[in-house]
Amino acid sequence: MALARAEVVQQMLDRFVDPTYLEIGVSVGDTFHSVRAKRKVAVDPAFGFTPPPNTPEVRYYAVTSDEYFGDPAVNDVFDVIYLDGLHTFEQTLRDFTNSIERLNAGGVIVIDDVLPSSYHASIRDHRTSVRVRTALGATNKSWMGDVYRLVFFIRSFFQQFETATVMENHGELVVWRKTRSAETIVDRRVEEVGRLPFEATVTNRDEYRLLPLAEILRMIDGNHR
């Protein structure tokens, strides 16, 4: 049975007592409003709903993620951070590196849309993706952009983090602190990662480390005992 985004995030949150949660890219709030945490923070420059007044438990920031992370007055840290913002490799990489500084010990970062379902879903520009989809007569309207490149970037350049991708849904990358051995590092140039085509998501599927969510949770918990 396929797992919804909120189900994956909630199982990450349930690992903590009184968990704290940050979501980047909230849109209409399907995931944000579905998950339970002691404290939740939503960041989106254009919410698809009218945010209610802020409370100590739930806060809404109608700004870009760059503005949020760059605000010296905001220094919250979190147990679970969910990245589902602008679907480009560069922006999601920036959100990831900023999130590292806001992650509690034992915390987890979940990155959405890392496994595009088709070539047109992997096109970074949404309008171009729609044009290609229409020309092909495709019915799948999914759009992930080129976020998939972040999987390969982390595997090559963030040795202090372990990753795995949830196999029961469309592709959510789970990232947690664990130093990997040198044998796990794939030697790539930075510019090479920035040009990786859609085909890499198929021919390099082993780097995704597709695993059942239950197994990923066991790996994370085993890492912190």
N, C-alpha and C positions, 0 to 999 in steps of 0.2 A: 504494500500500500504506500502511495506517495505521501511524503511528509511535506506539510506546508511550511513556509518560511518561519512563521510564528512558533510552530512546534519545535523546530530545531533550536531556535533562540531560547525558548522557554526551558528546554532540557539543559541548555548551558547555564541559564540563570538558576535553575533548581539545584545546582551543585553548591550554591553559596547560601549562607545564612544572611538574611537581609541584603539581597543583592542590589547592586547599582547598575544602571543600564543607560547606554548612549546609543542613539540611532541617527545616522547621517543619511539623509535622503528619505524623507517620511512619506511624501506624496499625499495620498488620501488617508493614510494612517492605518491601513489594514493590519500591518504587523505591529506597529507601535501600540495601538489600542488593545491588541489581543494579548500581549504579554504582561505578566505580573512581576513587579519588582518593588523593593522598598522605595527606591528613588529612580525616576526615569527622566531622561532629557532628550528632547526632539530637536533636530536641526534641519531646516529646509528653507531656502530663500523664497519659496512660493508654495506654502501649504495648500493642499487641495481641499481644505476645510477651514472653518474659522476656529482658531485655537481658543480654548477656554482660558480664563485668567490663570497665571502661574501660581503654583502652590509650592511649599517646601518639598512635596513628594513628586510633583510632575511639573516640568518646566519646558516651555517652547521658545526656541530662538529662530526668528524669521530672518535668517542671514545665511550667507554661504558658509560652507565648512571652513574655508580659509579664514573668514572673518571670525568665526567662532573660536577656532584654535588659536588665532592671533590676538584675541582679546586678553590683555594682561589681568583684567578683573575676573576672568573665568578660569579657574584652575581645578575644576572637579576631576576626580579620578573614578574609574569604573571597573566593575568585574567583567562585564560583557559589553563589547562594542560591535555594533552591526553597521557595516558599510554598504549602502545601496544608493549612492548618490549619482553624480554624472557618470555615464557609462563610457568613460575613456580611461585608458591605461594610465596616462599621466596624472589625472586628477585623483584616481583611486589610489595610486602609489603615494601621492602627497597626503591623502587622508590616512593611509596606512601608517606612514612614518610619523605623522602627528599623533595618531592614536597610540602608538607605542609609548609615548610620553605620558599618556593619560590612563594607562592600564595598570591595575593593581597587581600585586604579586599573585600568581596563580590565575590571572585573568585570561580571557579568550577574546580573540577578534574573529568575527564571522564576516566573510566577504561574499556578496551575492553575485550571481551572473558570470561565473568563471568558466562555464561550460556551454558555449553557444550551441543551439540546437540545429543550426544550418549556417550556410555561408552568409546569407543576407542578414541573419541575426548577429553576425560577428562584425558587420560594418560599423565603424565608429560614428559616422554621421547618420543620425536617425532619418533624415529626409532621404538620403541616398538609399538607406536600407529599405525604406518603404517603396521607393521607385523600383528597386531590384525585385523586391517581393511581388509587387504588382505585375511587373513584366513577366515574371516566372509563373504567375497565376497561383502562387503558394497561398495556402490558407493559414499557416502558422504565423501569427503576428508577433511572436516573441522578438525582443531586441535586447541583446546583451552588450553590444559594442565590443571594444577590444580589451575589456577587463581581463580576459583570459591570459593576456601577456603577464599579468601580475603573478600568476602561479609560477611561471618560469623565472621571473625576476627574483622572487623570494627564495626559490630553490637554489638559485645561483649566487645570490648576494646577501642573504640573511641567514647565515649559518646558525645563528643563535635562536632560530625559530623552527619548530616542526610544523608540518602541514598535513592535512588530509581533506579529501572532498567527500561530502555526504552523497552516497550513491542512491538514496531513496527519493531524490527530487531532481530539479533542473540543474543543480550544481551550485552548492554553497561551500566555499573554502573555509575550513576551520584552522586557525593559526594560534599556537601557544608557545610559550617560552620553553625551549629545550635545545641545548646545543647538539648539533648533529656532527657525526664524524666526517672527516675529509672525503671519504668515499662517496658520500651522498651529494657532493657538490658537482654540478654540471658546469664545466668551464665554458662560459659564453662572454662575448663582449656586450656592453650595455646597449650599444646601437643595434646589435643583433636581436636582442629581446624586443626592442622597439619596432622591429620589422617582421617579427614572427607572423606568418600567415595563418589563416584559419586551419590549414592542413595540420599544423602542429598540434592542434587539440585532438586530432585523430591518431597521428603517427607517434606522438609522444604521450599517449594516454597514461603510461605508467607513472609519469611525474605528477599526475593528479592524485595518485594514491586513493583511488575510489574505494571507500570502505563503508560498511553499515554504521549508522550513527551510534549504535550501542557500542561498537568496537572503538570508535573514536573517543567516546566518553571514557571507556576503560583505559585507553592509552593516556589520556590527559590526567585522569585521577591517579594512575600508577606513577606518573611523572612527579607528582607532588606529595607522595607519601614519604 
